[in-house]
Structures are given as structure tokens and as C-alpha cells.
Amino acid sequence: MAEWAVQSINWKLTNYPPTVASDSLHIGPKYYPAEAWARRLEGDCVVHAFIELDARPNNPSIVQSTGSPVLYQACLKAVMEGRYWAGTANGAVYGAWIDIPMSWRFIEVHEHSRTAAGRDNSVGDRALSNLVALQE
């Protein structure tokens, strides 16, 4: 019983930096800005944001731009709509600055389907976005 109590206390005293749930960032085909999609804009960005004690992002700023104003705004929007965990140190919650890198990319995908009549109804090469949120 005493061993479990010590392990429990040690777990609470572990230090964790603020983090982003990468699957919570609004990036991907569903969120690719229409103008960027139409113009096939791609790029990498890094957003610097303060994660508050209540795990909300605050004061986001672009520290590495995609070079496109449309994707610039999409990066900021993705960060503000994401889910985060505040940092912990020695059992206390703290807010801190983090960098959130993102990549906006297209990949070529081949899709083929057949109609009921057996005719080829290929949609051929179709650009789909492959967006990846990488976190350090």
C-alpha cells in the first residue's frame, strides 16, 4: 500500500510541457481554404502561442510563414480551434509558450469506380490535401 502511494505522488510531480492534441487541429481536406485549394497553394508554417492555465491558446503569432496570406490565416485559425493540455511542473499547472509546426500539402490520388452499366467512371487524378500537424 505504501509503495502505491509513493508511485502516485511521483506521478503527480512529473513535469510535462504544454502540448497540442495534433488530431484536434483543424487541418486536412475538410479545412483547406477554398482559395488555397483552387490556387494549389502549399507551405509550412510555425505558430508561436501561449497556452494558458486553462489550456486555451492565446496571442498566436506566425514565426515561420507559408508565404501565402490565405494559409497564414488558416494556420492561426487551426491553432485557435485546437485542443491543448497546459504544462505541469511539480504538481502545479502552468502556462507557457509553444511552437506548433504545420504543413499544408497536396498529394495525387487515383480513384476509379465503375457505373452499374460497367462503363469506366474514373475520376482520375484528383488532388487531395495531405495536411500534417507535426509537433516537437
C-alpha positions, 0 to 999 in steps of 0.5 A: 500500500505504501509503495502505491502511494509513493508511485502516485505522488511521483506521478503527480510531480512529473513535469510535462510541457504544454502540448497540442492534441495534433488530431484536434487541429483543424487541418486536412481536406475538410479545412483547406481554404477554398482559395488555397485549394483552387490556387494549389497553394502549399507551405509550412508554417510555425505558430508561436502561442501561449497556452494558458492555465486553462489550456486555451491558446492565446496571442498566436503569432506566425514565426515561420510563414507559408508565404501565402496570406490565405494559409497564414490565416488558416494556420492561426485559425487551426491553432485557435480551434485546437485542443491543448493540455497546459504544462505541469511542473511539480504538481502545479499547472502552468502556462507557457509558450509553444511552437506548433509546426504545420504543413499544408500539402497536396498529394495525387490520388487515383480513384476509379469506380465503375457505373452499374452499366460497367462503363469506366467512371474514373475520376482520375487524378484528383488532388487531395490535401495531405495536411500534417500537424507535426509537433516537437 
